[in-house]
Amino acid sequence: MSKPDELLIDVAALVESGQSNQMPLTVVTGGAVITGRLASEAVWRQRVSEVLTDSDRLGEFAAVFDAPVKKDGPPTHLHFHVARILQGTVGIPETGGMYRVAIEDVNAWTMGDFSYVDH
């Protein structure tokens, strides 16, 4: 989007206020469909830091995510957890991952998340 969607910014601001980390959202960005739940940036950073800290090879990167969140102006990014990139009939990764998406790069969005049931 050339101009970020104000309604999407309002949704992100409510999540950032700490009201909920259960907001399901699906976005289209750069041709990819990402579906999952939104988290505040602080919660998202903490979870990423925990994953990195537990890694033998990536532990040194955890400190980058431990830095304080800068709160100057409206949110500029969406922070997904338990999220998947939808590809065909599968979501990658199956267990869900952590994604950060610039609001200005969102082409379309809808409330709710998508999941597949294998019959």
C-alpha positions in Angstrom: 0.0 0.0 0.0 1.3 3.4 -0.8 -0.5 4.8 2.3 -0.8 2.5 5.3 -4.4 1.5 6.1 -5.6 3.6 9.1 -8.0 0.9 10.3 -5.1 -1.7 10.3 -3.0 0.8 12.2 -5.8 1.2 14.8 -6.0 -2.6 15.2 -2.2 -2.8 15.7 -2.4 0.1 18.2 -5.0 -1.8 20.3 -2.7 -4.9 20.3 0.3 -2.7 21.2 -1.7 -1.3 24.2 -1.5 -4.7 25.7 -5.2 -5.4 25.5 -4.8 -8.7 23.7 -2.4 -11.1 22.1 -5.2 -13.3 20.7 -6.2 -11.1 17.7 -6.3 -13.4 14.7 -5.4 -11.7 11.4 -4.5 -12.7 7.9 -2.6 -10.4 5.6 -1.4 -10.5 2.0 2.1 -9.0 1.6 4.5 -9.3 -1.3 2.4 -12.1 -2.8 2.5 -14.2 0.4 -0.4 -14.9 2.7 0.5 -14.8 6.4 -2.1 -15.9 8.9 -1.8 -16.0 12.7 -2.3 -14.0 15.9 -1.0 -10.6 16.6 1.2 -9.8 19.6 2.6 -6.6 20.9 6.1 -5.8 19.8 7.4 -6.2 23.3 5.9 -9.7 23.7 7.1 -10.7 20.2 10.6 -9.5 20.9 10.7 -11.5 24.2 9.5 -14.7 22.5 12.1 -14.3 19.7 14.8 -13.6 22.2 13.9 -16.8 24.2 14.1 -18.9 21.1 17.5 -17.5 20.1 18.8 -17.8 23.7 18.0 -21.5 23.6 19.9 -22.0 20.4 23.6 -23.1 20.5 24.4 -21.3 17.3 22.1 -18.2 17.4 22.2 -17.3 21.1 24.4 -14.2 20.5 21.6 -12.6 18.5 19.1 -12.7 21.4 20.4 -9.3 22.8 19.2 -7.5 19.6 15.7 -8.5 20.5 16.1 -7.6 24.2 16.5 -3.9 23.4 13.6 -1.7 24.6 10.7 -1.0 22.2 10.7 2.6 20.9 7.2 4.0 21.3 7.1 7.2 19.1 4.0 7.4 17.0 1.6 4.8 15.7 2.7 1.2 15.1 4.6 0.6 11.8 4.7 -3.2 12.0 2.5 -6.1 12.7 4.0 -8.8 15.0 2.6 -12.3 14.4 3.1 -15.3 16.6 1.7 -18.8 16.0 1.7 -17.7 12.4 2.0 -19.6 9.1 2.8 -18.6 5.5 0.1 -20.3 3.5 1.4 -22.3 0.5 -1.0 -24.5 -1.4 -2.7 -26.7 1.1 -0.2 -26.3 3.9 0.9 -23.7 6.4 4.6 -23.2 6.9 5.8 -23.9 9.5 3.1 -26.3 10.7 3.7 -25.4 14.3 3.5 -21.6 13.6 6.3 -19.1 13.6 7.1 -15.5 14.4 6.8 -12.9 11.6 7.2 -9.1 11.5 5.4 -7.4 8.7 5.5 -3.6 7.8 2.0 -2.2 7.8 2.8 -0.2 4.7 3.6 -3.4 2.8 0.2 -5.0 3.5 -1.9 -5.2 0.3 -5.0 -6.8 1.8 -6.1 -8.1 5.2 -9.0 -9.8 7.0 -9.9 -10.6 10.6 -9.4 -14.2 11.5 -6.8 -16.8 10.6 -6.9 -19.7 8.2 -6.1 -23.3 9.0 -6.3 -26.5 7.0 -7.9 -29.8 8.0 -6.4 -32.8 6.3 -9.3 -35.2 5.3 
